[in-house]
Amino acid sequence: MNVDRHPGGRLRAALGWCGQVLSWVVILGFTAIITISVLIPRIGGATPYVILTSSMQSAMPPGTLVVAKPVDPETLGVGTVITYQLNSGDPTVVTHRITEVSITSTGEYRFQTKGDANDAADAKLVRPVQVKGERWYYVPYVGYLTNLVTGSQRQVFTMVVVVGLFGYAAWMFLGAVRDRRRKATATTTVTTTATISETERELVDA
């Protein structure tokens, strides 16, 4: 005997399954974003930035999350993408590609940079003290999400989201276990009832 013959039961089961799949997709998506934008940079000693202009299209359009890792400026060469301060000590940064490396008469390195989508090179040469890091990796458009929360709020938000996601995942897992047990109990009950009915029928026939 099948307890799910009613169409409404099958529909509810299908909707429940779709809801669980969607929930896990959302959980995995948020986990991935937190991992690439916060956890990996922190473990690797890198810093995440968000591309706000179109100077590095098409590879890094506006909204791209770019993670820069500290580097010895003397190891940088032509073709390397770096994140640097517009002016030393200024928090405003730019992520462009090195097109030329030169050394001054005093032995200090200078870097000519240019955005991939720009027609002309940047007006000012970059000094080693301005370099924040070399591009480690980047993810297009993810920066729009991470840019909503900045500074100390990002750490609090990250902890809240992580705890919330793991809590929700545990709740979903426990719910699935309860559903399986209920189905197993219902199946056992139906089987037992059917067996009793068969026994009673045999006794009547006898």
C-alpha positions in Angstrom: 0.0 0.0 0.0 1.4 3.4 -1.0 0.6 6.3 1.4 1.5 9.0 -1.2 -1.1 8.1 -3.9 -2.9 11.4 -3.4 -1.7 14.0 -5.9 -1.5 16.7 -3.2 0.9 14.6 -1.2 3.2 14.2 -4.2 3.1 17.9 -4.9 4.0 18.8 -1.3 6.9 16.3 -1.4 8.1 17.8 -4.7 7.9 21.4 -3.3 9.6 20.3 -0.2 12.5 18.8 -2.2 12.8 21.9 -4.4 12.9 24.1 -1.2 15.7 22.0 0.3 17.7 22.2 -3.0 17.2 26.0 -3.2 18.2 26.4 0.5 21.4 24.5 0.0 22.2 26.4 -3.2 21.8 29.7 -1.2 23.9 28.3 1.7 26.7 27.2 -0.6 26.6 30.5 -2.5 27.0 32.6 0.6 29.6 30.3 2.0 31.6 30.6 -1.3 31.4 34.4 -1.2 32.5 34.6 2.4 35.4 32.2 1.7 36.8 34.0 -1.3 36.2 37.5 0.0 37.2 37.2 3.6 38.6 33.8 4.8 41.1 33.1 2.0 42.5 36.7 2.0 42.8 36.6 5.8 44.6 33.3 5.8 46.9 34.3 3.0 47.7 37.7 4.5 46.1 39.5 1.5 43.6 42.4 1.2 40.4 42.4 -0.8 39.5 45.4 -2.9 36.6 46.3 -5.2 37.0 47.6 -8.8 34.8 50.6 -9.2 35.7 51.8 -12.7 35.9 50.2 -16.2 39.7 50.8 -16.7 40.5 47.1 -16.4 37.7 45.7 -18.6 36.9 43.3 -19.9 38.6 40.9 -17.5 37.8 42.9 -14.4 34.6 45.0 -15.0 33.2 47.3 -12.3 32.2 45.3 -9.2 35.0 42.9 -9.5 36.5 41.6 -6.2 40.3 41.7 -6.5 42.6 40.3 -3.8 46.1 41.7 -3.6 48.9 40.0 -1.8 51.9 41.8 -0.3 54.9 41.6 -2.6 58.5 42.9 -2.7 58.3 45.7 -5.3 61.7 44.8 -6.6 60.3 41.5 -7.9 57.6 43.2 -10.0 57.9 43.1 -13.7 56.1 44.2 -16.9 52.6 42.7 -17.2 52.0 42.3 -13.5 48.7 43.7 -12.1 49.2 45.7 -8.9 47.1 47.6 -6.5 48.7 50.9 -5.4 47.9 54.1 -3.6 47.3 57.2 -5.8 49.5 59.0 -3.3 51.6 57.6 -0.5 49.5 57.3 2.6 46.2 58.0 0.7 43.7 55.2 1.2 42.4 55.6 -2.3 43.9 52.8 -4.5 44.0 51.8 -8.1 44.5 48.4 -9.7 46.3 48.6 -13.0 48.9 46.7 -15.0 52.6 47.5 -15.0 53.8 48.4 -18.6 57.3 49.6 -17.8 59.8 49.3 -15.0 62.6 51.9 -14.5 65.3 52.7 -11.9 66.2 56.2 -10.8 69.8 57.4 -10.5 69.4 56.8 -6.7 68.5 53.1 -7.4 64.8 53.4 -6.6 62.3 51.6 -8.7 59.5 53.3 -10.6 56.6 51.7 -12.3 54.6 52.9 -15.3 51.0 51.6 -15.1 48.0 51.5 -17.4 44.5 50.2 -17.3 43.9 47.5 -19.8 40.9 49.4 -21.2 42.6 52.8 -21.2 44.2 54.3 -24.3 47.0 56.1 -22.4 49.3 55.2 -19.5 48.7 56.7 -16.1 50.1 60.2 -15.7 52.2 59.5 -12.6 54.8 56.8 -12.0 54.3 54.6 -9.0 56.8 54.4 -6.3 57.5 51.2 -4.3 56.0 52.8 -1.1 52.7 53.2 -2.9 52.4 49.5 -3.8 49.8 47.6 -1.7 50.2 44.3 -3.4 50.2 42.1 -6.5 46.9 40.7 -7.8 46.5 37.3 -6.4 43.0 36.4 -7.8 39.8 38.2 -8.8 36.1 37.3 -9.1 33.9 39.5 -11.4 30.9 41.2 -9.8 31.3 39.7 -6.3 32.6 43.0 -5.1 29.1 44.5 -5.4 28.0 42.2 -2.6 31.1 42.7 -0.4 31.0 46.4 -0.9 27.7 46.6 1.0 29.5 45.9 4.2 32.8 47.5 5.0 35.3 48.0 7.8 34.6 46.5 11.3 31.0 45.7 10.2 32.4 43.1 7.7 33.8 41.0 10.6 30.6 41.1 12.6 28.5 40.4 9.5 30.8 37.5 8.5 30.5 35.9 11.9 26.7 36.3 12.0 26.3 34.9 8.5 28.7 32.0 9.2 26.9 31.1 12.4 23.5 31.6 10.8 24.3 29.4 7.8 25.7 26.6 9.9 22.7 26.8 12.2 20.3 26.7 9.3 22.2 23.8 7.7 22.0 21.9 10.9 18.3 22.6 11.2 17.7 21.4 7.6 19.7 18.3 8.3 17.8 17.5 11.4 14.5 18.2 9.6 15.4 15.8 6.9 16.3 13.1 9.5 12.9 13.6 11.2 11.1 13.4 7.9 12.8 10.1 7.1 11.9 8.7 10.5 8.3 9.7 10.1 8.1 8.1 6.6 9.7 4.9 8.0 7.2 4.9 10.9 4.3 5.5 8.6 5.4 2.7 6.2 5.8 0.3 9.1 2.4 1.2 10.4 0.8 0.6 7.0 2.6 -2.7 6.5 1.5 -3.9 10.0 -2.1 -2.9 9.3 -2.1 -4.7 6.0 -0.6 -7.8 7.6 -3.3 -7.7 10.4 -6.0 -7.3 7.7 -4.7 -10.3 5.8 -4.6 -12.4 9.0 -8.2 -11.5 9.8 -9.3 -12.3 6.3 -7.6 -15.8 6.5 -9.4 -16.4 9.9 -12.8 -15.5 8.4 -12.2 -17.7 5.4 -11.2 -20.5 7.7 
